[in-house]
Amino acid sequence: MSGIKLRTENLTVGYSGRALIGDITLSLHQGQIMTLIGPNGAGKSTILKSVIRQLALVGGAVYLNGRDMAPMPEREVARRLSVLMTGHIHPELMTCFDVAATGRYPYTGRLGILSREDREKVSQCLELVHASGLAEQDFSRISDGQRQRVLLARALCQEPEVLVLDEPTSFLDIRHKLELLAILKDMVRLRQLAVLMSLHELDLAQKVSDWVVCVRGDRIDRQGPPEEIFSAEYIMELYGGTRGSYSALFGSLELERAAGEPEVFVIGGGGAGIPVYRRLQRQGVPFAAGVLPENDVDFPVAAALAARVVAERPFQSVGEEAFRQARAVMDRCRRVVCPLERFGPVNEKNRLLRDLARQAGKLEE
C-alpha cells in the first residue's frame, strides 16, 4: 500500500448549505479498501455524494491525487475516479456490452464512438468481472447480481485510480454479495485500486476492509483498522443497540437471551452446542451451558444466549470446581441436551455430566 489517492481536508457536508457532519479527515491509499459504517441516516451516503461532487461541499476540500477536485473538469475527474451508487438504472434497449461501454466516455470523442481499442477494453473489463457471457444480453432482463457486475465493469472501463461505491451489495443475495466483493478485492490487489465504499453488512465490512470509518450522524466517531473497530461493546454503542448482542469473533448478531432461570442444561463444545443454543432461544426457553473452555467456539454464542454459562480456563481440562458448578446447575434443570458424540481427556467430566443426566432420566436421547 502506497500513495494517497483521495484525501479530505476539514470537510463539512450537508444539504442546501446546512452542515450535517464536519471535520471529516480521510486519507485513502492506493491498494486500500476504506469502508464507511454506521446507522441508517447517519450520513454515509451524504459523505460519498459530497466526495464525488453530486452534492456541493459546505466546507473544506477533497483532493484527488493531491489536486483539489473542485476546479477539475468532469472528464479529467472521470479518468481518475469512477462511481457505483445504490439504485437501479433502467437503460432502454441496451445490451450489457453497451452499458459497460458507457464507461469509456472520458476517452471517446464528442460523438462517443468506440475505437477498436475501446471495445477491447470493454471486453476485458467484462471478463474481469466474469460477465463476458452477458455481453449481448439485454441489460434490463438480467438479475440484480449480474447487473452489479456489469456496472462494476462500466466503472472499471474508466480505468480509474479511485472507485467509490455506495452500498454495492444492497440488492444482492449471499452468492452475489460474495462474488462482487471477491472481484472487488481482486481488482484492489491486481490493479492497486483505491476503494471508498459504504456497507450495511458488518460481517462483510469486517472481512473486506483495510480501514473502517464510523459515521455517527453528526461526526466521524472513530476510524481505524477493523481489528480496532469491531468490538462487541463499540458496535452496539455505535448503532444504539439495546437488545441482543454483536459477536466480534464471528462478525454476527445474536438475538437477546430468553428471560428466566435455566430450564435446560446443554453439554456442548466444539461448535456442537451452537445450533442447540439458537433453537432454544427461538423457542423462548432459558438454558444453561457448560462446561465450556473460554476459548471454545461455542463460548461466545453461549455467553450471548444462555442464562448461565459454566466455563473453564482456556487449554485446561475440565476441573473439579467447574464440574461441581455444572452439576449443581444441571440438577436444577428439567432436562439435559448433549449434542456431543465423542469425549476426550480434556472434557471427560462432560461425559460424566451426560451419564449423570441419563441416570436421572433428564437426558434427551
Helices and strands as residue ranges (DSSP letters): E 4-15, E 18-24, E 27-29, E 33-37, H 44-51, E 59-64, E 67-68, H 74-80, E 81-84, H 96-101, G 102-104, H 116-128, G 132-134, G 139-141, H 144-157, E 162-166, H 174-191, E 194-198, H 202-208, E 211-215, E 220-224, H 226-229, H 232-238, E 245-247, E 252-254, E 264-267, H 274-282, E 287-293, H 299-305, E 308-312, H 320-331, E 335-337, H 348-359
